[in-house]
Amino acid sequence: MPLNLIKTYNSLLDFGGMNTYQRKDSLKLVFKRDFIDNVPITFNHKEIFPTPKDGEDTIGRLFNHLTTTITDRKTRKREYDNDRSLRLHWVRFHLNQAKIDNVLAFSVKEPEGIRTYIYDVEEMYVIILEPLRKVQAYYLLTAYYLKGKDAKRNKILKKYKRRINEMV
């Protein structure tokens, strides 16, 4: 059994000694276990779906958003993000609400619409969901580790202060 399939929260996945292809295969195995073979995915009693986009595989797009980051805002080019990838198995853990201490779950009205955030304060890890309009469900937009300027600016805690009264 590949080592990364037995990793649990809050350990990090291990890519030491893997080349790019082996690392991607390892990530795909973890993703398959958590998001393809283990459905439905829910949070707050609502089912979660990948964000759709015309002409694009939604599951592939979700995998891409959970393991890469935008490196060029103009072209929307994405590249491998080690911090996101190391924590890929944390997404399902938090969606299952397996940890409740030091986790903030809240909704905020943003310019793009209402977003629901799950923020693990201790690990500085964020998951962003968007409520679907016609059914009681969410789109899983992305998840990432707060680091650098974002961590220092307390970006998520500022959003928490402007949260709406009930989680959507």
C-alpha positions in Angstrom: 0.0 0.0 0.0 1.4 3.4 -0.9 2.5 5.3 2.2 0.4 8.4 1.5 -2.8 6.4 1.6 -2.3 5.7 5.3 -1.5 9.3 6.3 -4.0 11.0 8.5 -4.7 14.5 9.7 -2.4 16.4 10.7 0.5 14.6 9.2 1.7 15.7 5.8 1.9 13.6 2.7 5.4 12.4 1.8 6.8 13.0 -1.6 10.5 12.5 -0.7 12.3 10.6 -3.4 9.4 10.9 -5.9 9.8 12.4 -9.3 7.0 14.6 -10.7 5.1 11.7 -12.2 5.3 9.6 -9.1 4.2 12.5 -7.0 1.2 13.2 -9.2 0.2 9.5 -9.2 0.4 9.4 -5.4 -1.8 12.6 -5.2 -4.3 11.0 -7.6 -4.5 7.9 -5.4 -5.3 10.1 -2.3 -7.7 12.2 -4.3 -9.5 9.1 -5.7 -9.9 7.6 -2.2 -11.3 10.8 -0.7 -13.3 12.3 -3.6 -14.2 9.5 -6.1 -14.5 6.3 -4.2 -16.0 7.7 -1.1 -19.1 9.6 -2.2 -21.2 11.4 -1.3 -19.1 14.2 0.2 -21.0 16.3 2.6 -20.6 19.3 4.9 -23.2 20.5 7.3 -25.6 17.9 6.0 -25.3 19.3 2.5 -23.7 17.4 -0.5 -20.6 18.9 -2.1 -19.9 19.0 -5.8 -16.9 20.1 -7.9 -17.3 23.5 -9.5 -18.5 23.0 -13.1 -17.1 24.7 -16.1 -18.2 24.1 -19.7 -16.0 21.7 -21.6 -13.9 20.8 -18.6 -13.8 17.6 -16.5 -15.2 18.7 -13.1 -13.3 16.1 -11.1 -10.1 16.9 -12.9 -10.7 20.6 -12.3 -11.2 20.0 -8.5 -8.0 18.0 -8.3 -6.2 20.8 -10.1 -7.6 23.4 -7.6 -6.6 21.4 -4.6 -3.0 20.7 -5.8 -2.0 23.8 -7.7 -2.1 27.6 -7.4 -2.4 30.4 -9.9 1.1 31.7 -10.9 0.0 34.2 -13.6 -3.2 36.2 -13.0 -3.6 37.3 -16.6 -3.4 33.8 -18.2 -4.8 32.0 -15.1 -1.9 29.6 -15.4 -1.7 27.2 -12.5 1.4 25.3 -11.2 2.0 22.6 -8.6 1.7 23.9 -5.1 3.6 21.9 -2.5 1.8 23.3 0.5 -1.7 22.4 -0.9 -0.6 19.0 -2.1 1.0 18.0 1.2 -2.4 18.6 2.8 -4.7 17.1 0.2 -6.0 14.5 2.7 -7.0 17.3 5.1 -9.9 18.4 2.9 -12.1 15.4 3.5 -11.2 15.3 7.2 -12.5 18.9 7.7 -15.5 18.4 5.5 -16.5 15.5 7.7 -16.2 17.8 10.7 -13.8 15.4 12.4 -12.2 18.3 14.2 -14.4 20.9 16.0 -11.9 22.5 18.4 -10.2 25.6 17.0 -12.1 25.3 13.7 -14.2 28.3 12.5 -17.0 27.5 10.0 -18.8 30.6 8.8 -20.4 32.3 5.8 -19.5 35.7 4.4 -21.1 37.9 1.7 -18.3 38.5 -0.8 -18.4 40.4 -4.1 -18.7 37.1 -5.9 -21.6 36.0 -3.7 -21.9 34.2 -0.4 -18.9 31.9 0.5 -18.6 29.4 3.3 -15.2 29.1 5.0 -13.9 26.3 7.1 -10.8 27.6 8.9 -8.5 25.4 11.0 -7.0 28.0 13.2 -4.1 25.8 14.6 -3.0 24.5 11.2 -3.8 27.8 9.3 -5.7 25.8 6.7 -8.8 27.1 4.8 -11.5 25.4 2.7 -13.8 27.5 0.6 -17.3 26.4 -0.4 -19.9 28.2 -2.4 -23.6 27.4 -1.7 -25.6 26.2 -4.6 -28.7 28.4 -5.3 -31.4 26.0 -6.1 -30.6 23.0 -3.9 -29.2 22.5 -0.5 -25.6 21.7 -1.6 -22.2 23.3 -2.0 -19.5 23.7 -4.7 -16.0 23.0 -3.3 -14.0 25.9 -4.7 -10.6 25.3 -3.2 -8.5 24.6 -0.1 -5.1 26.0 0.9 -2.6 26.6 3.6 -2.2 30.2 4.8 1.4 31.3 4.6 3.4 34.4 4.0 1.5 37.7 3.7 -1.9 36.1 3.9 -1.1 34.5 7.3 0.4 37.7 8.6 -2.6 39.8 7.6 -5.1 37.5 9.3 -7.1 37.6 6.1 -9.5 34.8 7.2 -10.1 36.3 10.7 -11.1 39.6 9.1 -13.6 37.7 7.0 -14.8 35.9 10.2 -15.5 39.3 11.8 -17.8 40.2 8.9 -19.6 36.8 8.9 -23.3 36.7 8.4 -25.6 35.4 11.2 -26.2 31.9 9.9 -24.0 29.6 7.9 -25.4 29.2 4.5 
